[in-house]
Amino acid sequence: MKNVILFGILFFTALSINAQVNTRNTYVNGYYKSNGTYIEGHY
């Protein structure tokens, strides 16, 4: 039973780490702020 619980914890930890890494690959297009400053596109 302990092995099943340990496996579950490790599995969900690996999923959450993977989700955090993938968010860095999201590209944001350039845009203008309300004060007229242009923000270039970035990851």
C-alpha positions, 0 to 999 in steps of 0.5 A: 500500500505504501508503494502505491501512495509513493508512486501516486505522489511521484507521478503527480509531482512529475506532472506538475513539474512538466506543466511548469516547464511548458508554460515558459514556452508560451509566446506573447505577441508584442503590444502597446501599454496604456501609456503608449510604451510598446512591449516586444514579443517574448517567451 
